[in-house]
Amino acid sequence: MTDTKGDLRMGVACSAFGVIGAVEAALGVLVPSLLDTFSLSTGSVTLLLASQIGGYLLAALLNGMVNSRLGLDRLLLVAFTLLASALLLYALTPRWDLMVATGVAVGLGIGLIDAGLNTAVAQHEAGARLIGPLHGFYGVGAVTGPAIATTVLALGGGWRQVYLVLAGLGGLVLLVIWQQRRAGPGPRAAGAAGGEWRVLGQALRRPAVGLSGLVLLAAVGLEASIGTWAFSVQHLGRSQSAVAAGIGVSLYWLGLTVGRFGFGGLVGRLGVIRWISGSLALLLTALIGWSGGAAPWLALPLAGFGLAGIFPATILLIPRRLPVALVPAAVGLATSAASAGAVAVPTSLGWIAAEMGLAAVPALLIPVGLGLAGLHVLLLPRHG
């Protein structure tokens, strides 16, 4: 990742994370347009999310094999070609069932990019310094994607035009990777050169792999749930003005993004384990405060900051807990679990909130946070 062309490679990696953040976050703005175009029920949209999860899971199975056979640069070429092509098909498809089928390709492309870059950074000697900005740029993309979608719609365009723009962004990153590869191949991920399915099986049998996946499922599930439901909780559930509720959500994402960009410096001083422990304490305090009616402009950014380092820290610890040959497969499984959590947890909360009311959502997040803390205890070094 950081050879003589290290700045360029890191720039490409951050741009890649920005693009996948934009693609994933833009969907929320486009749901009403999709419902109207294809005459769907609200529940039908979950089919698109489910197909993307299928792609994420397929990426988990393939990451170790693709990493060892192609190396990082060619993996990114394949993944961005797949992602940009699938987004173009999104924009052009005349039928909902074809769009749902294409969602598998979108999920596979995103999953390979996510797992491939996380694997490379986790195995790099400067991983602690690099992984925070990498995930910080996902947050930048998560803010930019909805802004792009909102702007296109406000200018009279439709959801198809939004996906054309996103496909174009993916194509630009693809061109940069192509030019970078022509200038000199990037590093290959350390791992087994053959027997990838055997390696995957070995990774699945390691308790640290399953526990790491559950940590990321819970952490990213919490992250997505707060981002998805905070506005509705404050505006509809607690009768706060739309402007104030929107500011609270923006402060949440700001806290998360600041925490990720500051991760490298802070984790170098505290150590990864103490960083996670402190982050969990802050997160639980913020969730309890938000549930109890504390000011959202304080509780939400603190929750974001508490969540910020859990994903990169967990990825960073995987090479310390496993033999090097198992790392690509383990990272692929863990990041796919995270992607599943980003859909499953907020969706489950939505079903529960439909029965109990939106005001119950903050309290429902507390058990998830406690479960996350329990998983962290199980993953302490003596259990790795």
C-alpha positions in Angstrom: 0.0 0.0 0.0 2.8 2.4 0.8 5.8 1.9 -1.5 7.5 4.7 -3.5 4.0 5.4 -4.9 2.5 5.1 -1.4 0.7 8.4 -1.4 -1.1 7.6 -4.7 -2.0 4.1 -3.5 -3.4 5.4 -0.3 -5.3 8.1 -2.2 -6.8 5.5 -4.4 -7.8 3.4 -1.4 -9.5 6.3 0.3 -11.3 7.2 -2.9 -12.5 3.6 -3.2 -13.9 3.7 0.3 -15.5 7.1 -0.5 -17.3 5.6 -3.5 -18.7 2.6 -1.7 -19.8 4.8 1.1 -21.6 7.0 -1.4 -23.2 4.1 -3.1 -24.5 2.5 0.1 -25.8 5.7 1.6 -27.5 7.1 -1.5 -30.0 4.3 -1.6 -31.9 5.7 1.4 -32.7 8.9 -0.5 -33.8 7.0 -3.6 -36.2 4.5 -2.0 -39.3 6.7 -2.5 -38.4 7.1 -6.2 -37.9 3.3 -6.6 -41.3 2.7 -4.9 -43.0 5.0 -7.4 -41.2 3.8 -10.6 -41.8 0.1 -10.0 -45.1 0.4 -8.0 -43.6 -1.4 -5.0 -44.6 -1.9 -1.4 -42.2 -0.7 1.2 -41.3 -4.3 2.1 -40.4 -5.1 -1.5 -37.3 -2.7 -1.3 -35.8 -5.1 1.2 -35.3 -7.6 -1.6 -32.7 -5.3 -3.1 -30.9 -5.1 0.3 -31.1 -8.9 0.6 -29.6 -9.4 -2.9 -26.7 -7.0 -1.9 -26.1 -9.0 1.3 -25.9 -12.1 -0.9 -23.1 -10.4 -2.8 -21.3 -9.5 0.4 -21.4 -13.1 1.6 -20.1 -14.3 -1.8 -17.2 -11.8 -1.4 -16.5 -13.3 2.0 -16.1 -16.7 0.4 -14.0 -15.4 -2.5 -11.7 -12.8 -0.8 -9.0 -15.2 0.2 -8.8 -16.9 -3.2 -8.9 -13.6 -5.2 -6.4 -11.9 -2.9 -3.8 -14.7 -3.2 -4.2 -15.2 -7.0 -4.7 -11.7 -8.2 -3.0 -9.3 -5.7 -4.6 -6.1 -4.6 -4.4 -4.0 -7.8 -6.0 -6.6 -10.0 -8.6 -7.4 -7.3 -9.6 -3.7 -7.3 -9.7 -3.7 -11.1 -12.1 -6.6 -11.1 -14.2 -5.3 -8.2 -14.6 -1.8 -9.6 -15.3 -3.1 -13.1 -18.1 -5.2 -11.6 -19.4 -2.4 -9.4 -19.4 0.3 -12.1 -21.1 -2.1 -14.6 -23.7 -3.1 -12.0 -24.5 0.5 -11.2 -24.9 1.3 -14.9 -27.3 -1.6 -15.1 -29.2 -0.2 -12.2 -29.6 3.0 -14.1 -30.8 1.3 -17.3 -32.9 -1.6 -16.0 -36.5 -1.6 -17.1 -37.6 -4.2 -14.5 -37.5 -4.5 -10.7 -36.5 -8.2 -10.8 -33.5 -7.4 -13.0 -32.5 -4.7 -10.6 -32.7 -7.1 -7.6 -30.6 -9.7 -9.5 -28.0 -7.0 -10.3 -27.8 -6.2 -6.5 -25.8 -9.3 -6.1 -23.1 -7.9 -8.4 -23.2 -4.6 -6.5 -22.7 -6.4 -3.2 -20.0 -8.6 -4.6 -18.1 -5.5 -5.9 -18.4 -3.6 -2.7 -17.5 -6.6 -0.6 -14.3 -7.4 -2.5 -13.2 -3.7 -2.3 -14.0 -3.6 1.4 -12.3 -6.9 2.3 -9.3 -6.4 -0.1 -8.4 -3.0 1.2 -9.0 -3.9 4.8 -6.8 -7.0 4.4 -4.0 -4.9 2.8 -4.1 -2.3 5.5 -4.4 -4.7 8.4 -1.2 -6.6 7.2 0.7 -3.4 6.6 3.4 -2.3 9.1 1.7 1.2 9.3 -1.8 -0.3 9.5 -2.7 1.6 12.7 -1.9 4.9 11.0 -3.6 4.1 7.7 -6.8 2.4 8.7 -8.4 5.4 10.4 -8.3 7.7 7.4 -9.4 4.8 5.1 -12.6 4.3 7.1 -12.9 8.1 7.6 -13.3 8.5 3.8 -16.2 5.9 3.9 -17.9 8.5 6.2 -17.1 11.2 3.7 -18.7 9.1 1.0 -21.7 8.4 3.2 -22.3 12.1 3.6 -21.6 12.8 -0.1 -23.8 10.1 -1.6 -27.1 11.4 -0.2 -26.1 14.9 -1.1 -25.5 13.8 -4.7 -28.9 12.1 -4.8 -30.7 15.0 -3.2 -29.1 17.5 -5.7 -29.9 15.4 -8.8 -33.5 14.9 -7.7 -33.9 18.6 -6.8 -32.6 19.6 -10.3 -35.3 17.5 -11.9 -33.4 14.3 -12.5 -34.4 10.9 -11.4 -32.9 8.0 -9.5 -31.5 6.6 -12.8 -29.4 9.7 -13.2 -28.1 9.3 -9.7 -26.9 5.8 -10.5 -25.3 7.1 -13.7 -23.3 9.6 -11.6 -22.3 6.9 -9.1 -21.3 4.6 -11.9 -19.2 7.4 -13.3 -17.4 7.9 -10.0 -16.7 4.2 -9.9 -15.4 4.4 -13.4 -13.1 7.2 -12.5 -11.5 5.2 -9.7 -11.2 2.3 -12.1 -9.3 4.4 -14.6 -6.9 5.6 -11.8 -6.3 2.0 -10.7 -5.6 1.0 -14.3 -3.1 3.8 -14.7 -1.5 3.0 -11.4 -1.1 -0.6 -12.3 0.6 0.3 -15.6 3.1 2.3 -13.6 4.0 -0.7 -11.5 2.1 -3.6 -9.9 1.0 -3.3 -6.3 1.7 -5.7 -3.5 0.1 -9.1 -3.1 -1.7 -9.9 0.1 0.2 -12.4 2.2 -1.6 -15.7 2.2 -1.7 -19.1 0.8 -1.1 -19.5 -2.9 -3.4 -22.5 -3.1 -5.9 -24.5 -1.2 -8.1 -21.4 -0.6 -11.2 -23.4 0.4 -9.1 -25.3 2.9 -7.9 -22.0 4.3 -11.4 -20.7 4.4 -12.5 -23.8 6.4 -9.6 -23.3 8.8 -10.5 -19.7 9.3 -14.1 -20.6 10.0 -13.0 -23.0 12.7 -11.1 -20.3 14.6 -13.3 -18.8 17.4 -11.6 -15.4 16.9 -12.9 -15.2 13.4 -16.5 -15.8 14.4 -16.3 -13.4 17.3 -14.7 -10.7 15.2 -17.5 -11.1 12.7 -20.1 -10.8 15.4 -18.3 -7.7 16.8 -18.5 -6.0 13.4 -22.1 -7.1 12.8 -23.1 -5.5 16.1 -20.9 -2.4 15.7 -21.9 -1.6 12.2 -25.5 -2.5 13.0 -25.5 0.1 15.7 -23.8 2.6 13.4 -26.3 2.2 10.7 -29.3 2.0 13.1 -28.5 5.4 14.7 -27.9 6.9 11.3 -31.2 5.5 10.0 -33.5 6.1 12.9 -32.1 9.1 14.8 -33.9 11.7 12.7 -37.3 9.9 13.0 -36.8 9.3 16.7 -36.2 13.0 17.4 -38.6 14.5 14.9 -41.5 12.0 14.9 -41.0 10.2 18.2 -40.0 13.2 20.4 -41.6 16.1 18.4 -38.3 17.9 17.8 -38.2 20.3 14.9 -37.0 18.9 11.6 -34.0 21.3 11.6 -32.9 20.4 15.1 -33.3 16.7 14.4 -31.3 17.0 11.2 -28.5 18.9 13.1 -28.4 16.1 15.6 -27.9 13.5 12.9 -25.2 15.6 11.2 -23.4 15.9 14.5 -23.6 12.1 14.9 -21.9 11.5 11.5 -19.4 14.3 12.4 -18.4 12.5 15.6 -18.0 9.2 13.8 -15.9 10.8 11.0 -13.7 12.8 13.4 -13.1 9.7 15.5 -12.0 7.7 12.4 -9.6 10.3 11.2 -8.1 10.7 14.7 -7.9 6.9 15.2 -4.3 6.5 14.2 -2.9 9.0 16.6 -5.0 8.0 19.5 -4.6 4.3 19.2 -0.9 4.8 19.1 -1.0 6.3 22.5 -3.6 4.1 24.2 -3.1 0.8 22.4 -5.8 -1.0 20.5 -7.4 -2.9 23.4 -7.7 0.1 25.7 -9.0 2.1 22.8 -11.9 -0.3 22.2 -12.6 -0.5 25.9 -12.8 3.2 26.3 -14.9 3.5 23.1 -17.4 1.0 24.4 -17.7 2.8 27.7 -18.3 6.1 25.8 -20.8 4.5 23.5 -22.8 2.9 26.3 -22.9 6.1 28.2 -24.1 8.0 25.1 -26.8 5.4 24.4 -28.1 5.4 27.9 -28.1 9.2 27.9 -30.0 9.3 24.6 -32.5 6.8 25.8 -33.0 8.8 28.9 -33.7 12.0 27.0 -30.3 13.6 27.1 -29.7 16.4 24.6 -29.2 14.7 21.2 -26.6 17.3 20.2 -24.4 15.8 22.9 -25.4 12.2 23.0 -25.4 11.5 19.3 -21.9 12.8 18.5 -20.5 11.0 21.5 -22.1 7.8 20.3 -20.6 8.4 16.8 -17.1 9.0 18.3 -17.5 5.9 20.5 -18.4 3.8 17.5 -15.7 5.3 15.2 -12.8 3.1 16.2 -14.4 -0.2 16.8 -14.4 -1.4 13.1 -10.9 -0.3 12.2 -9.5 -1.6 15.6 -11.2 -5.0 15.1 -9.7 -5.3 11.6 -6.3 -4.3 12.9 -6.3 -7.0 15.5 -7.1 -9.9 13.1 -3.5 -10.4 12.0 -2.4 -10.4 15.6 -4.9 -13.2 16.5 -4.4 -15.5 13.4 -1.7 -17.0 11.3 -0.9 -14.8 8.3 -2.3 -17.3 5.8 -5.8 -17.0 7.3 -6.0 -13.2 7.4 -7.5 -12.6 4.0 -10.3 -15.1 4.5 -10.9 -13.9 8.1 -11.1 -10.2 7.0 -13.5 -11.1 4.2 -15.8 -13.0 6.6 -15.6 -10.2 9.2 -16.4 -7.4 6.7 -19.3 -9.4 5.2 -20.7 -9.8 8.7 -20.4 -6.0 9.1 -22.3 -5.4 5.9 -25.0 -7.9 6.9 -25.3 -6.0 10.3 -25.7 -2.7 8.5 -29.0 -4.0 7.0 -30.2 -6.6 9.5 -30.0 -4.5 12.7 -31.8 -1.3 11.6 -34.4 -3.4 9.7 -35.1 -5.4 12.8 -35.4 -2.2 14.9 -37.8 -0.9 12.3 -40.1 -3.9 12.7 -40.0 -3.6 16.5 -40.5 0.2 16.4 -43.6 -0.4 14.3 -45.1 -2.2 17.3 -43.6 -0.2 20.2 -43.2 3.2 18.7 -40.1 5.2 17.5 -39.4 6.5 21.0 -38.4 2.9 22.0 -35.5 2.7 19.5 -32.8 4.3 21.7 -33.5 1.9 24.5 -33.4 -1.0 22.1 -29.9 -0.1 21.1 -28.6 -0.5 24.7 -28.8 -4.4 24.7 -26.9 -4.4 21.4 -24.2 -2.2 22.9 -24.0 -4.5 25.9 -23.7 -7.5 23.7 -20.9 -5.8 21.8 -19.1 -5.2 25.0 -19.4 -8.8 26.0 -18.0 -9.9 22.6 -15.0 -7.6 23.2 -14.3 -9.3 26.5 -14.4 -12.7 24.8 -12.0 -11.4 22.2 -9.3 -10.2 24.6 -5.8 -11.5 23.7 -6.0 -14.5 26.0 -9.0 -15.8 24.0 -7.5 -15.1 20.6 
